[in-house]
Amino acid sequence: MNEIKQPAVAGLFYPSDTDELKADVRRFLAEAKPGADRPPKALIAPHAGYIYSGPVAGSAYAGLQHSSSTISRVILLAPAHRLGFSGLARSSARQFRTPLGDIPVDREAIESISGLPQVQLLDAAFAEEHSIEVQLPFLQECLEQFTLVPLLVSDATPSQVEEVLELLWGGSETLIVISSDLSHYLDYESARRMDEEATRAIETLHPEALGNNSACGRIPIKGLLLVAKQYHLHAKTVDLRNSGDTAGPRDKVVGYGAYVFN
């Protein structure tokens, strides 16, 4: 067992220098588009390099600054990019490290779902994965103290994700974060059309309307939408852009959306 999950993409996806990273995250939050007027129960945020998706992620997280002392646990589900496996993966680490410090893992919560057949211990899936890691500095900057339940999703069904979320849902102390980008490597206008379709599916809580190319995190998103229906939550889009809007050319872009659920 590795006691501490070391950062894999510090210096690549985001700055490895503590002061530079803190300044970047604070800038993204300060420049964020106006979001929800009350703390979200759940949110969806992108996970690319900060130069590309940082401004949109800032829009997703900006609303948390009003509930920094209320939220004490974050359930973070993200798609696995480096390793394929069945179901969802949990980590044996007791802390996740970023240049801003260490985040304790909620081992009790992890154990509460470890008996589910779709959840397996698989540290190898976390070793080089970025989709969880890039969310952490935003959480560290927005929240005072919190524990983390990091889960990677691979070959799973939305209902399997839904079951996990139901067990971990909690109350106002628990925030659900889904890490996902939207369309990948389309031309600018095609990406905008596809991302608008995905956005409609998210806003109307229709997981069946999300196609295989709608989002890399479509399975955890679909699981969240299923639970959101049960709890009568409302989804709001607070930002929708792509890499052609933030940084980079417009011939092959990646879509990014920021959504909050109340």
Helices and strands as residue ranges (DSSP letters): E 4-5, H 18-30, E 42-45, H 50-61, G 62-66, E 73-79, E 88-90, E 95-98, E 101-104, H 107-113, E 119-121, G 123-125, G 133-135, H 136-142, E 147-153, H 158-168, E 174-179, E 184-186, H 188-203, G 207-209, H 218-230, E 235-242, H 243-246, E 253-261
